[in-house]
Amino acid sequence: MRHNDRAASAPWIRTRLRTAPGAATALAVLVLVTAFLAAAFPRAVDAYETKGLRHDILTADAGRSTLEVARPQPGLELPQAQRDDEARSPELARIGAGLLKALPAPLRADTSSVAYGVRTSKPAVANEPWLPRPEAVPPQLSYVAQSGLEEHATLASGAWPTTPQEVTSDSREVQGAVTEETAAELKVKAGATITLLTAAQEPITVTITGIVAPRDPQGSYWSADPLLRTPSLVLDTTSPFPVHYWTGTVLLAEDSGPALLSTAAEPVLFWRIPPDPAGLTGPDDARLTSVIASLESGPGLLKVREIAGDTAVFATGLGHIVEANARMRDAISPVIAVAALGIGSVAAVVLLMTGALIAGRRKAELALMRSRGGSLRGIGGRLLAETAVTVLPASALGLLLATLAVGEGRFWPGALAAAGVGLLVCVALPLRTTLQHIRPTLHGAREDMVSARPSRRRTVAELTLLVLAVGAVTALRRRGTSAEGGTDLLVSAAPVLVALIAALVLVRLYPLPLRLATRPVARLRGAIGFLSLARAGRSSAGGALPLLALLLALATAAFGGSVIAGIGDARDDAALASVGADARISGASERATLPEELVRTVRDLDGVTGAAPVRVEYSVNMPEAVAGDGGADGGGAGTGGGSADDAKAAALVGVDPASYAELARATGLPAFPAARLKATGSSAPLPEGAEAGPDRVLPAIASPAVAARLGKEPRAIETLSGDFKVQIVGTVTRVASVSPTDFLVVNSAALEQKAPTTLLLTGAPDPGKLRAAVEGSGKEYAVQLRSEERARYVNTPMQAGAERIYLAAVAAGAGYALLAVLLSLLQTAPERKTLLARLRTMGLTTGQGRKLLAFEATPQALLAAGGGLFTGWATIVLLSPGIDLVPLALAGVAGSDTSPVLLRTDLWSLALPAAGVVALAAAVAGVQAWWASRRGSITELRAGDSR
């Protein structure tokens, strides 16, 4: 019997696939795309987390990322021969090989840059008279006998340092080398000698035999200790006066380590092991942090001491790098979860809509099978087998394409996601189809909104979803997207829940306006308007699933577009806050002024549309705060809050009011009330060389905190630009010329010292010509361009990956929205074609038929598009206070503003998908009318047809 069942199943599946190849192919393509997106998402997240971790380790300073094991010199109680042997290369290499083998997974070493040797931990004074003494203080040099010098450097002049004889603690002559930078700064030449004293004050002569050039100056071999490569001028902290001296490193021959044991420079034995991040993955960060902690002060350190000695210590900054990467990942993950849940929900609803469409098309066929004795189990089994034959290969192919497209990432999360897509379709489609035939249904029963009364169960379900949505939105607004212990899925699903409630509300309410519009249309001549509105109010195309899919897709697209727009705006704003305008020219020091000739030259350059000379003086002491919260009434762009007690020092900004107001308008800064700084009366411009009296009162515009501190009455201040009194006449929250939040803006014409220290430019000057004009002035001035500052906010791999996911979310949301419209219209396409055939027998023309279908589809499309616009806008407005985009926009850029970056509504992300919904609905209706007009009424109206 079982054999016969199997034999009967195969022809059934082949017959069905041959009968409807288009439907099977369309379902397979939909499952393929959805499985590809589902499998690619976890792999993409793994990929950008992996690349981010490797990028952070590779770009970190080698002094932080390198693993270093060090121990003091061998004890003095040991025989001299044993002490010398422990400081020679063979023993150091043996210990180094043991340390490499003992590194626990996932930590791996870059063996090409491993270095070991003996170095002095305390610099020794070099009293040679030919060495430079910038402030009469002799240089202090360190000495290191490090392995691999010839492999990591090239010989620029002289010869490599060697050990002609075996070096011991009693040796008093050794050879060494210095880098080209050290030789240039310390005036060292090949053949020079430097004296290093032993603990017994006996001289060790170090002969510099060669000058070397590093092969990879930024590599860990040279950068783990930058003094190996580059000398430094440092402050003498032991001197009562601020004096500086040179410090650098002499590179001894590799086997010269025993000679350093006799010095008082506290020699240590060391092994530097740079990490190799090539084998690390994003999920390894937790294990990596645990392993590093164990090596620093745990079981791992005990194993290190078994190999390198009981006094060995392990030190690295790699743990801090990994922890910083994990903090950024934890900040980005909740925001990514919002997009993932949104697109996942849209895809699930579209798959369910596809199942509903297939079930509706096969309803009569399965009803006939049921009436002839077919069991629900048998029918469901056949549908499951028929669906699995198409869906499972499509899911597997989607997984394969995702694996090929996203090379890095764990396999199993993507495989489970693709399998989930296939399982959903395989289960939902047969289940949805067979549940319609549990009970026999009357032939030709209506299934429109007029006969579908909401049940109590549906009301309770909708109220439950409403409570969940309100709770999720409230939690998100209060504490943001992050939660202790990981991502809170309920909070991340808030946009989905908001869209779900809006869809349920629209399903209940959308027939009402259509019914109201039907009454006046019924009084008009012609039946087209009335018939289209009446059918639109009853059409099953406006059911819960199509509306839910549309609103979810549009809300997700709007949310993703707002994230992308917020990131771009935050970076643009940060670049403007840093530079102050499109270009900025300032002196090398805060007090350096710009000559008038330079200002005129730059102002006349091509591309410069405006120039505002500004005089900036930082850290001007403010008078004591007035009693009460004084301050001028706001003038300008608002009066943000501020604490008077915090504004003890502020930046004094002298501006030309007219040019500065124009600059503020051109750069989009808050409007500047230039008229309030008009230099008249006591604040009139001073004659050249005249001194202002301390009682002179200048009108000033201040930040809110400074205004609150100074009050409304004139207050005296002392500045390098003159002593005078200021009276607050307005406030602004931000100015272009300074980054501090506390500032005081006055008219530069009223100052004793008027020369500008900064020139702010608007427009698009050529960077090369601008720098050439500045260099032609004969002095060094700093040139900053807003475009170059904006380029600093280049994406790290983690940020770039997250942005790509949101771009994909916007595209996928728009695509699924259009697909939902298409599926909803295809679901009722046979009914509309039959309607047109019947109406043509009553005299309906082809043009009237097209109008009928267009008018019928338009209300639903407009309703869905309008609801999607409102849902997307409401979702962003409700959720923006709880989402901070700083980790995506500005994290990892030194000196960037880290104030919260909130979401904003992006009109393009809202309008384009919604417009596409309306356009697609109209296009499909037009195509259906055109296609129906090409077919005769006899084809559609067959005897016994129930449509």
Secondary structure as the mmCIF struct_conf table of DSSP 4:
data_model
#
loop_
_struct_conf.conf_type_id
_struct_conf.id
_struct_conf.beg_label_comp_id
_struct_conf.beg_label_asym_id
_struct_conf.beg_label_seq_id
_struct_conf.end_label_comp_id
_struct_conf.end_label_asym_id
_struct_conf.end_label_seq_id
HELX_RH_AL_P HELX_RH_AL_P1 ARG A 2 THR A 19
HELX_RH_AL_P HELX_RH_AL_P2 PRO A 21 THR A 59
BEND BEND1 ALA A 60 ALA A 60
HELX_RH_AL_P HELX_RH_AL_P3 ALA A 62 SER A 65
STRN STRN1 LEU A 67 PRO A 72
HELX_LH_PP_P HELX_LH_PP_P1 GLN A 73 GLY A 75
TURN_TY1_P TURN_TY1_P1 LEU A 76 GLU A 77
BEND BEND2 LEU A 78 LEU A 78
HELX_RH_AL_P HELX_RH_AL_P4 GLN A 80 GLU A 86
TURN_TY1_P TURN_TY1_P2 ALA A 87 ALA A 87
BEND BEND3 ARG A 88 ARG A 88
HELX_RH_AL_P HELX_RH_AL_P5 SER A 89 ALA A 102
HELX_LH_PP_P HELX_LH_PP_P2 LEU A 103 PRO A 104
TURN_TY1_P TURN_TY1_P3 ALA A 105 PRO A 106
STRN STRN2 ALA A 109 ALA A 109
HELX_RH_3T_P HELX_RH_3T_P1 THR A 111 SER A 113
STRN STRN3 ALA A 115 THR A 120
BEND BEND4 SER A 121 LYS A 122
STRN STRN4 ALA A 124 VAL A 125
TURN_TY1_P TURN_TY1_P4 PRO A 129 TRP A 130
BEND BEND5 LEU A 131 LEU A 131
TURN_TY1_P TURN_TY1_P5 PRO A 134 GLU A 135
BEND BEND6 ALA A 136 ALA A 136
STRN STRN5 GLN A 140 GLN A 146
TURN_TY1_P TURN_TY1_P6 SER A 147 GLY A 148
HELX_RH_AL_P HELX_RH_AL_P6 LEU A 149 HIS A 152
STRN STRN6 ALA A 153 GLY A 158
BEND BEND7 PRO A 164 GLN A 165
TURN_TY1_P TURN_TY1_P7 SER A 169 ASP A 170
STRN STRN7 GLU A 173 THR A 179
HELX_RH_AL_P HELX_RH_AL_P7 GLU A 180 LEU A 186
TURN_TY1_P TURN_TY1_P8 LYS A 187 LYS A 187
TURN_TY1_P TURN_TY1_P9 ALA A 190 GLY A 191
STRN STRN8 THR A 193 LEU A 197
STRN STRN9 THR A 198 THR A 198
TURN_TY1_P TURN_TY1_P10 ALA A 199 ALA A 200
BEND BEND8 GLN A 201 GLN A 201
STRN STRN10 PRO A 203 PRO A 214
BEND BEND9 ARG A 215 ASP A 216
TURN_TY1_P TURN_TY1_P11 PRO A 217 GLN A 218
BEND BEND10 GLY A 219 GLY A 219
HELX_RH_AL_P HELX_RH_AL_P8 SER A 220 SER A 223
BEND BEND11 ALA A 224 ASP A 225
HELX_RH_3T_P HELX_RH_3T_P2 PRO A 226 LEU A 228
TURN_TY1_P TURN_TY1_P12 ARG A 229 ARG A 229
STRN STRN11 SER A 232 LEU A 235
TURN_TY1_P TURN_TY1_P13 THR A 237 THR A 238
BEND BEND12 SER A 239 PHE A 241
STRN STRN12 HIS A 244 LEU A 252
HELX_RH_3T_P HELX_RH_3T_P3 GLU A 254 SER A 256
HELX_RH_AL_P HELX_RH_AL_P9 GLY A 257 LEU A 260
TURN_TY1_P TURN_TY1_P14 LEU A 261 SER A 262
STRN STRN13 THR A 263 THR A 263
BEND BEND13 ALA A 264 ALA A 265
STRN STRN14 PRO A 267 ILE A 273
STRN STRN15 PRO A 275 PRO A 275
HELX_RH_3T_P HELX_RH_3T_P4 PRO A 277 GLY A 279
HELX_RH_3T_P HELX_RH_3T_P5 GLY A 282 ASP A 284
HELX_RH_AL_P HELX_RH_AL_P10 ASP A 285 SER A 297
BEND BEND14 GLY A 298 GLY A 298
HELX_RH_AL_P HELX_RH_AL_P11 PRO A 299 ALA A 308
TURN_TY1_P TURN_TY1_P15 ASP A 310 THR A 311
STRN STRN16 VAL A 313 ALA A 315
BEND BEND15 GLY A 317 GLY A 317
HELX_RH_AL_P HELX_RH_AL_P12 LEU A 318 ARG A 361
TURN_TY1_P TURN_TY1_P16 ARG A 362 ARG A 362
HELX_RH_AL_P HELX_RH_AL_P13 LYS A 363 SER A 371
TURN_TY1_P TURN_TY1_P17 ARG A 372 GLY A 373
HELX_RH_AL_P HELX_RH_AL_P14 LEU A 376 ALA A 405
BEND BEND16 VAL A 406 VAL A 406
BEND BEND17 GLU A 408 GLY A 409
HELX_RH_AL_P HELX_RH_AL_P15 PHE A 411 LEU A 435
TURN_TY1_P TURN_TY1_P18 GLN A 436 HIS A 437
BEND BEND18 ILE A 438 ARG A 439
TURN_TY1_P TURN_TY1_P19 HIS A 443 GLY A 444
BEND BEND19 ASP A 448 ASP A 448
TURN_TY1_P TURN_TY1_P20 MET A 449 SER A 451
HELX_LH_PP_P HELX_LH_PP_P3 ARG A 453 SER A 455
HELX_RH_AL_P HELX_RH_AL_P16 ARG A 456 ARG A 479
BEND BEND20 THR A 481 THR A 481
STRN STRN17 SER A 482 ALA A 483
TURN_TY1_P TURN_TY1_P21 GLU A 484 GLY A 485
STRN STRN18 GLY A 486 THR A 487
HELX_RH_AL_P HELX_RH_AL_P17 LEU A 489 SER A 492
TURN_TY1_P TURN_TY1_P22 ALA A 493 ALA A 493
HELX_RH_AL_P HELX_RH_AL_P18 ALA A 494 LEU A 509
TURN_TY1_P TURN_TY1_P23 TYR A 510 TYR A 510
HELX_RH_AL_P HELX_RH_AL_P19 PRO A 511 ALA A 522
TURN_TY1_P TURN_TY1_P24 ARG A 523 ARG A 523
BEND BEND21 LEU A 524 ALA A 527
HELX_RH_AL_P HELX_RH_AL_P20 ILE A 528 ARG A 538
HELX_RH_3T_P HELX_RH_3T_P6 SER A 540 GLY A 542
BEND BEND22 GLY A 543 GLY A 543
HELX_RH_AL_P HELX_RH_AL_P21 ALA A 544 VAL A 579
BEND BEND23 GLY A 580 ASP A 582
STRN STRN19 ALA A 583 GLY A 587
BEND BEND24 ALA A 588 SER A 589
TURN_TY1_P TURN_TY1_P25 GLU A 590 ARG A 591
HELX_RH_AL_P HELX_RH_AL_P22 GLU A 596 ARG A 603
TURN_TY1_P TURN_TY1_P26 ASP A 604 ASP A 604
BEND BEND25 LEU A 605 LEU A 605
TURN_TY1_P TURN_TY1_P27 ASP A 606 GLY A 607
STRN STRN20 VAL A 608 ASN A 621
HELX_LH_PP_P HELX_LH_PP_P4 MET A 622 VAL A 626
BEND BEND26 ALA A 627 ASP A 629
HELX_LH_PP_P HELX_LH_PP_P5 ALA A 632 GLY A 634
STRN STRN21 GLY A 635 GLY A 635
BEND BEND27 GLY A 636 ALA A 637
HELX_RH_3T_P HELX_RH_3T_P7 ALA A 644 ASP A 646
BEND BEND28 LYS A 648 LYS A 648
STRN STRN22 ALA A 649 VAL A 655
HELX_RH_AL_P HELX_RH_AL_P23 PRO A 657 THR A 667
TURN_TY1_P TURN_TY1_P28 GLY A 668 GLY A 668
HELX_LH_PP_P HELX_LH_PP_P6 LEU A 669 PHE A 672
HELX_RH_3T_P HELX_RH_3T_P8 ALA A 674 LEU A 677
HELX_RH_3T_P HELX_RH_3T_P9 GLY A 681 SER A 683
BEND BEND29 ALA A 684 ALA A 684
HELX_LH_PP_P HELX_LH_PP_P7 PRO A 685 PRO A 687
TURN_TY1_P TURN_TY1_P29 GLU A 688 GLY A 689
TURN_TY1_P TURN_TY1_P30 PRO A 694 ASP A 695
STRN STRN23 VAL A 697 ALA A 702
HELX_RH_AL_P HELX_RH_AL_P24 PRO A 704 LEU A 710
BEND BEND30 LYS A 712 GLU A 713
STRN STRN24 ARG A 715 THR A 719
TURN_TY1_P TURN_TY1_P31 LEU A 720 SER A 721
STRN STRN25 GLY A 722 THR A 731
BEND BEND31 THR A 733 THR A 733
BEND BEND32 ALA A 736 SER A 737
BEND BEND33 PRO A 740 THR A 741
STRN STRN26 PHE A 743 ASN A 747
HELX_RH_3T_P HELX_RH_3T_P10 SER A 748 ALA A 750
BEND BEND34 LEU A 751 GLU A 752
BEND BEND35 THR A 757 THR A 757
STRN STRN27 THR A 758 GLY A 763
HELX_RH_AL_P HELX_RH_AL_P25 PRO A 767 GLU A 775
TURN_TY1_P TURN_TY1_P32 GLY A 776 SER A 777
BEND BEND36 GLY A 778 LYS A 779
STRN STRN28 TYR A 781 LEU A 785
HELX_RH_AL_P HELX_RH_AL_P26 ARG A 786 ARG A 792
TURN_TY1_P TURN_TY1_P33 TYR A 793 TYR A 793
HELX_LH_PP_P HELX_LH_PP_P8 VAL A 794 THR A 796
HELX_RH_AL_P HELX_RH_AL_P27 PRO A 797 GLN A 827
TURN_TY1_P TURN_TY1_P34 THR A 828 THR A 828
HELX_RH_AL_P HELX_RH_AL_P28 ALA A 829 THR A 841
TURN_TY1_P TURN_TY1_P35 MET A 842 GLY A 843
HELX_RH_AL_P HELX_RH_AL_P29 THR A 846 LEU A 879
HELX_RH_3T_P HELX_RH_3T_P11 SER A 880 GLY A 882
HELX_RH_AL_P HELX_RH_AL_P30 VAL A 886 ALA A 889
TURN_TY1_P TURN_TY1_P36 LEU A 890 GLY A 892
TURN_TY1_P TURN_TY1_P37 ALA A 894 GLY A 895
BEND BEND37 SER A 899 SER A 899
HELX_RH_AL_P HELX_RH_AL_P31 LEU A 907 ARG A 934
BEND BEND38 ARG A 935 ARG A 935
HELX_RH_AL_P HELX_RH_AL_P32 SER A 937 GLU A 940
TURN_TY1_P TURN_TY1_P38 ALA A 943 GLY A 944
#
